[in-house]
Amino acid sequence: MSTITPERQQTLTGADYPVIAPGHNFITVTEKIANIVLARRTPFGWLVGAAITFMMVMMLLYTIGYLVLTGVGIWGNNIPVAWAFDIINFVWWIGIGHAGTLISAILLLFRQDWRTSINRAAEAMTLFAVACAGLFPLLHVGRPWLAYWLFPYPNTMGMWPQFRSPLMWDVFAVSTYGTVSLLFWYTGLIPDLATMRDQARHPLVKKIYGVLAMGWRGSARHWHRYETVYLILAGLSTPLVLSVHTIVSFDFAVSLIPGWHTTIFPPYFVAGAIYSGFAMVLTLLIPIRKFYGLEDLITLRHMHQMAKVMLATGLIVAYGYLMEAFIGWYASGYEWFMMRNRALGPYAWAYWMLILCNIVIPQLLWSKRIRENMILLFLISIVVNTGMWLERFVIIVTSLYRDFLPSSWGMYAPRLWDFTMFFGTIGFFLFLMFIFIRLLPMISIFEVRTLLPQAKVRTEPEGATAHD
């Protein structure tokens, strides 16, 4: 494959880098992506990573089993901090899932070609993050086997859910988001599943991919129907990017708690979700790109663009922090006490750490050299994910542990089972990613092929022959 010389690289901006390295053709693109899945020998590094994350999944299952048998008292939740690690982690995981839908749906509608190499992995990340997020409110209710009470179904007692509660809205928003994201992801997989069917040599593997491809033959009728459905699903997914985290923010904004009762929460939460989502995409793709040698398909163009989106959303989040402080000062009373306590009280370390992680360190992304240094970009993405988790910790804990009455004040400290639950979901998320990478093409084969020069439709000048 031809590469870009160091002298030429110095003059390039992020938008000047190719979306796919020169020298590829239809065959090389197909083989490079498909062989990762169809290789007979599983890489040793994959086995080590899958084993570690599987042990973390076992830790999660043990924690859930102990929690169901004993009760939510094993967590550190107390009065007044009744919402603690479980809701912190719920909001954090839902936020991480936002980048997948943004990359897939919104960038598709805006015809951004740099999405093609990263959209498949980002969509899978969305599904796995939603699965992790759904565990926390389900277990937080205390009796998860009665969670069906949240759904409006006819019953003899005539009891219906409280539809004026934003917690009820969460059930519908998150379930809709997960369903549409799953349909969008699977629809995009169908042409590639057919490619895997045709590339596979083992009869059983060929049969499995053939069933999943649902009879795809690549005819004009198939492509017409595929593109119609894919565009409709993209249109349905786009408002979900804004609505889901807006509704999650209503869990806080419709209350009267100081620090929560503010109209800035919906846009502030949406920007934060995209911020953490893109950070997680970088956290996953930078090691995958290196391990599987995909630098010619996931190029510096993708790294630049994702870093710029992170920088832009990070500035919106910084504006949200500034407005929070201003609203607290302007409102005075309880709001101003909450802001001063957040910055100077017992949990001040968390507040200033989030400022460092979410505002100060990401400013390094203004530098082109930083955006092109994969190690630094990877470290910054981890810092941003840590900072966004701290943001949820600060929003929830520092607004609750000082109640309106000093007699109701109380400190919060997480327990061992809070951490095993949290790190267990991280292991569950990464284990699902390992399975996805091994069984399905992590990059969209047919979409990458459309970027090749051979895929461009050329109109021959009048009078030209085929030989010409």
C-alpha positions in Angstrom: 0.0 0.0 0.0 1.3 3.5 -0.8 1.8 5.8 2.2 2.1 9.5 2.8 5.6 10.8 3.2 6.6 12.6 6.4 7.3 15.8 4.4 3.8 15.7 2.9 2.3 14.8 6.3 3.6 18.1 7.8 1.5 20.1 5.3 -1.8 18.1 5.7 -4.7 19.1 7.9 -7.2 16.6 9.3 -9.6 17.0 6.4 -6.7 16.4 3.8 -6.0 12.9 5.0 -7.6 10.2 2.9 -10.6 8.2 4.4 -8.9 5.1 3.0 -5.3 4.6 2.2 -4.4 4.5 -1.5 -3.6 1.2 -3.1 -6.7 -0.7 -2.1 -9.2 -2.4 -4.4 -12.5 -4.3 -3.9 -10.7 -7.6 -3.2 -8.2 -6.3 -0.8 -10.8 -4.4 1.3 -13.0 -7.5 1.5 -10.2 -9.8 2.4 -8.6 -7.5 5.0 -11.9 -7.1 6.9 -13.4 -10.5 6.4 -10.2 -12.4 7.3 -10.2 -11.0 10.8 -13.4 -13.0 11.4 -12.8 -16.0 9.2 -9.2 -16.7 10.3 -8.9 -20.2 11.6 -6.5 -19.3 14.4 -7.8 -16.9 17.1 -5.1 -14.3 18.0 -3.5 -14.9 21.4 -4.1 -11.3 22.4 -7.8 -11.7 21.8 -7.9 -14.8 24.0 -6.1 -13.0 26.9 -8.4 -10.0 26.6 -11.5 -12.1 26.4 -10.4 -14.2 29.4 -9.9 -11.2 31.6 -13.2 -9.6 30.7 -15.0 -12.9 31.1 -13.7 -13.0 34.7 -15.1 -9.5 35.2 -18.4 -10.7 33.9 -18.4 -13.5 36.4 -17.8 -10.9 39.1 -20.8 -9.0 37.8 -23.0 -12.1 37.9 -21.9 -12.9 41.5 -22.6 -9.3 42.6 -26.1 -9.4 41.0 -26.9 -12.8 42.6 -25.8 -11.6 46.0 -27.8 -8.3 45.5 -31.0 -10.1 44.6 -30.7 -12.5 47.5 -29.7 -9.8 50.1 -31.2 -6.5 48.8 -29.8 -3.1 47.7 -28.6 -2.6 51.3 -25.2 -4.1 50.2 -24.7 -0.9 48.2 -23.6 2.4 49.9 -26.9 4.1 49.2 -28.4 5.9 52.2 -30.6 8.8 53.2 -30.3 11.4 51.9 -28.1 10.0 49.0 -30.7 7.4 47.8 -29.4 7.8 44.2 -25.8 6.8 44.2 -23.5 4.6 42.1 -26.4 2.9 40.4 -27.9 6.0 38.9 -24.5 7.6 38.3 -23.5 4.5 36.2 -26.9 4.4 34.4 -26.5 8.0 33.2 -22.8 7.4 32.3 -23.5 4.3 30.2 -26.5 5.9 28.4 -24.2 8.8 27.5 -21.5 6.5 26.1 -24.1 4.9 23.8 -24.8 8.3 22.1 -21.8 8.4 19.8 -22.8 5.3 17.9 -26.2 6.7 16.9 -24.7 10.1 16.1 -21.9 8.6 13.9 -24.3 6.2 12.1 -27.5 8.2 11.7 -26.7 11.9 11.7 -23.4 11.7 9.8 -25.2 9.4 7.3 -27.8 12.0 6.7 -25.1 14.7 6.3 -23.2 12.4 3.9 -20.0 12.4 5.8 -17.8 9.7 4.3 -15.4 9.5 7.3 -18.1 7.6 9.2 -17.9 4.5 7.1 -14.9 2.8 8.8 -16.1 3.5 12.4 -19.9 3.3 12.3 -20.2 -0.5 12.7 -18.1 -0.6 15.9 -19.7 2.5 17.3 -23.2 1.0 16.7 -22.2 -2.2 18.5 -20.8 0.0 21.3 -24.2 1.7 21.6 -26.1 -1.6 22.0 -23.6 -2.9 24.6 -23.7 0.4 26.6 -27.5 0.4 26.6 -27.4 -3.2 27.9 -25.1 -2.2 30.7 -27.1 0.9 31.5 -30.4 -1.0 31.8 -29.0 -3.2 34.6 -28.8 -0.4 37.1 -32.3 1.0 37.3 -33.7 -2.6 37.0 -31.7 -3.6 40.1 -32.2 -0.3 41.9 -35.9 -0.9 42.2 -35.0 -3.6 44.7 -37.3 -6.3 43.3 -36.3 -6.7 39.6 -38.7 -9.6 39.1 -41.6 -7.1 39.5 -40.1 -4.6 37.0 -43.0 -5.4 34.6 -45.1 -3.2 36.8 -43.5 -0.2 35.1 -45.3 -1.1 31.8 -48.9 -0.1 31.2 -50.7 -3.4 31.0 -54.3 -4.2 31.9 -54.6 -5.7 35.4 -57.3 -6.5 37.8 -56.1 -4.0 40.4 -56.5 -1.1 38.0 -53.0 0.1 38.8 -51.2 2.2 36.1 -47.7 3.7 36.1 -47.3 7.3 36.9 -46.8 8.8 33.5 -46.0 12.2 34.9 -42.8 10.8 36.4 -39.6 11.2 34.3 -38.5 7.8 35.6 -41.4 6.4 33.7 -40.3 8.3 30.6 -36.9 6.7 30.9 -38.4 3.2 30.5 -39.9 4.2 27.1 -37.0 6.3 25.9 -34.3 3.8 26.6 -36.2 0.8 25.3 -37.1 2.7 22.1 -33.5 3.8 21.7 -32.2 0.3 22.2 -34.7 -1.2 19.8 -34.1 1.3 17.0 -30.4 1.1 17.4 -30.5 -2.7 17.2 -32.6 -2.6 14.0 -30.3 0.0 12.5 -27.2 -2.0 13.3 -28.6 -5.3 12.0 -29.9 -3.7 8.8 -26.4 -2.3 8.1 -24.9 -5.7 8.6 -27.0 -7.6 6.1 -24.9 -7.0 2.9 -21.7 -7.8 4.9 -23.3 -11.0 6.3 -23.9 -12.1 2.7 -20.2 -11.3 1.9 -19.1 -13.4 4.9 -21.4 -16.2 3.6 -19.7 -16.1 0.3 -16.2 -15.9 1.7 -16.6 -18.6 4.4 -15.2 -22.1 3.6 -16.6 -24.1 6.5 -20.1 -25.4 5.6 -21.6 -24.6 9.1 -20.2 -21.1 9.1 -21.4 -20.5 5.6 -24.9 -21.7 6.7 -25.0 -19.5 9.8 -24.0 -16.4 7.9 -26.5 -17.4 5.1 -29.4 -17.5 7.5 -28.4 -14.2 9.1 -28.1 -12.6 5.6 -31.8 -13.4 5.0 -31.3 -14.4 1.4 -29.4 -11.3 0.3 -28.2 -11.5 -3.3 -27.2 -7.9 -4.0 -29.9 -7.4 -6.7 -31.1 -4.0 -7.6 -34.4 -4.7 -5.8 -32.5 -5.7 -2.7 -30.3 -2.6 -2.7 -33.3 -0.3 -3.3 -35.2 -1.8 -0.3 -32.1 -1.8 1.8 -31.3 1.9 1.2 -34.9 2.9 1.8 -35.1 1.1 5.1 -31.6 2.3 6.2 -32.5 5.9 5.5 -35.8 5.6 7.3 -34.1 4.1 10.4 -31.5 6.9 10.2 -34.3 9.4 10.3 -35.9 7.7 13.3 -32.6 7.5 15.1 -31.6 11.1 14.7 -34.2 12.6 17.1 -33.4 9.8 19.5 -29.9 11.2 19.9 -31.4 14.4 21.3 -34.5 13.0 23.1 -33.0 10.1 25.1 -30.5 12.0 27.1 -32.8 14.9 27.3 -35.3 12.6 29.0 -32.6 11.2 31.3 -31.7 14.8 32.3 -35.4 15.3 33.2 -34.9 12.8 36.0 -33.1 15.7 37.7 -34.3 18.9 36.0 -38.0 18.4 36.9 -37.2 18.1 40.6 -36.8 21.0 43.1 -33.3 19.9 44.3 -30.7 22.7 44.2 -28.3 21.9 41.4 -30.8 19.9 39.4 -33.8 22.3 39.0 -32.4 24.2 35.9 -33.4 24.4 32.2 -29.8 24.0 31.0 -29.7 20.3 31.8 -31.1 18.9 28.6 -28.6 20.5 26.1 -25.9 20.1 28.8 -26.5 16.4 29.1 -26.8 15.8 25.4 -23.4 17.5 24.7 -21.9 15.6 27.6 -23.2 12.3 26.2 -21.7 12.9 22.8 -18.5 14.0 24.5 -18.2 10.8 26.5 -19.4 8.7 23.6 -16.7 9.8 21.2 -14.1 9.4 23.9 -15.2 5.8 24.3 -15.1 5.2 20.5 -11.5 6.5 20.5 -10.7 4.4 23.6 -11.8 1.3 21.7 -10.7 1.9 18.2 -7.1 3.1 18.8 -6.0 -0.3 20.3 -8.1 -2.3 17.8 -6.6 -0.3 14.9 -3.1 -1.0 16.1 -3.7 -4.7 17.1 -5.3 -5.7 13.8 -3.2 -3.4 11.5 -6.2 -1.3 10.3 -4.3 2.0 10.0 -5.1 2.0 6.2 -8.8 1.7 6.8 -9.2 3.7 10.1 -6.9 6.5 9.1 -5.7 9.7 10.7 -8.6 11.4 9.1 -11.0 9.5 11.4 -8.8 10.3 14.5 -8.7 14.0 13.6 -12.5 14.3 13.1 -13.4 12.4 16.3 -10.9 14.5 18.3 -12.5 17.7 16.8 -16.0 16.6 17.8 -14.7 15.8 21.3 -13.1 19.3 21.5 -16.4 21.0 20.3 -18.7 19.1 22.6 -16.1 19.6 25.5 -16.4 23.4 25.0 -20.2 23.1 25.2 -19.9 21.1 28.4 -17.5 23.8 29.8 -20.1 26.4 28.9 -22.6 24.3 30.9 -20.4 24.3 33.9 -20.0 28.1 33.7 -23.7 28.6 33.4 -24.3 26.3 36.4 -22.0 28.4 38.5 -23.6 31.6 37.2 -27.2 30.4 37.9 -26.1 29.4 41.4 -24.6 32.8 42.1 -27.6 34.7 40.6 -30.2 32.6 42.4 -28.5 32.9 45.7 -30.0 31.0 48.7 -30.0 27.2 48.4 -28.5 27.2 44.8 -25.5 29.4 45.8 -24.9 27.2 48.9 -24.9 24.1 46.7 -22.3 25.6 44.3 -20.0 26.8 47.1 -20.3 23.5 48.8 -19.6 21.7 45.5 -16.4 23.6 45.0 -15.2 23.9 48.6 -17.0 21.2 50.6 -16.0 17.6 51.4 -16.4 16.5 47.8 -14.5 19.4 46.3 -11.8 16.9 45.1 -14.3 15.4 42.7 -15.5 18.7 41.4 -12.0 20.0 40.6 -11.0 16.7 39.2 -13.9 16.8 36.7 -12.9 20.4 35.7 -9.3 19.1 35.1 -10.5 16.1 33.1 -13.3 17.6 31.1 -12.1 21.1 30.4 -8.3 21.6 31.0 -6.7 18.5 29.6 -8.9 18.2 26.5 -7.6 21.6 25.4 -4.5 19.8 24.2 -6.7 18.6 21.3 -6.2 22.0 19.7 -2.8 20.8 18.7 -2.5 18.8 15.4 0.5 16.9 16.9 -1.6 15.8 19.8 -4.4 14.6 17.5 -1.9 12.6 15.5 -0.2 11.0 18.5 -2.2 7.9 19.2 -0.9 7.2 22.7 -1.7 10.8 23.8 -5.1 10.7 22.1 -5.9 7.4 23.8 -4.9 8.7 27.2 -7.0 11.9 26.7 -10.0 9.8 25.8 -9.7 7.8 29.0 -9.3 11.1 31.0 -12.5 12.4 29.4 -14.4 9.2 30.2 -13.2 9.5 33.8 -14.2 13.1 34.0 -17.7 12.4 32.6 -18.2 9.8 35.3 -17.0 12.3 37.9 -19.5 14.8 36.5 -22.4 12.4 37.2 -21.0 11.7 40.7 -20.8 15.4 41.5 -24.3 16.2 40.1 -25.9 13.4 42.1 -24.0 13.2 45.3 -23.2 16.8 46.0 -26.8 17.8 45.4 -28.2 15.2 47.7 -25.9 14.8 50.7 -26.8 18.3 52.0 -30.6 18.3 52.3 -32.7 21.4 53.1 -32.6 20.6 56.8 -29.1 20.2 58.5 -30.6 17.5 60.6 -31.0 15.5 57.3 -27.4 15.8 56.2 -25.3 12.7 55.6 -22.1 11.7 53.9 -22.0 9.1 51.2 -19.2 6.5 50.6 -19.4 3.7 48.1 -18.9 0.1 49.3 -17.1 -2.9 47.8 -20.3 -4.1 46.0 -20.7 -0.7 44.3 -17.3 -1.1 42.7 -17.8 -4.8 41.8 -21.0 -3.9 40.1 -19.5 -0.9 38.2 -16.3 -2.7 37.1 -18.3 -5.8 36.3 -20.4 -3.9 33.8 -17.2 -2.5 32.2 -16.0 -6.1 31.9 -19.4 -7.1 30.4 -19.2 -4.2 27.9 -15.6 -5.2 26.8 -16.4 -8.9 26.7 -19.3 -8.2 24.3 -16.9 -6.1 22.2 -14.4 -9.0 22.0 -17.2 -11.4 20.9 -18.4 -8.8 18.3 -14.9 -8.4 16.9 -14.4 -12.1 16.5 -17.8 -13.1 15.0 -18.8 -10.1 12.8 -17.0 -7.6 10.5 -16.1 -4.7 12.7 -15.8 -2.4 9.7 -18.6 -2.1 7.1 -17.1 -3.8 4.0 -19.6 -2.6 1.4 -19.5 1.0 2.6 -15.7 1.2 2.6 -15.7 -0.2 -0.9 -17.9 2.7 -2.0 -15.0 5.0 -1.1 -12.6 3.4 -3.6 -11.8 5.1 -6.9 -13.2 2.1 -8.8 -16.6 2.6 -7.2 -17.0 6.1 -8.7 -19.3 6.4 -11.6 -17.6 8.0 -14.6 -19.5 9.3 -17.6 -17.5 8.7 -20.8 -17.1 11.6 -23.1 -19.2 11.5 -26.3 -17.5 9.5 -29.0 -15.2 7.6 -26.7 -14.8 3.9 -27.1 -14.5 1.2 -24.4 -10.8 0.8 -25.4 -10.2 4.6 -24.9 
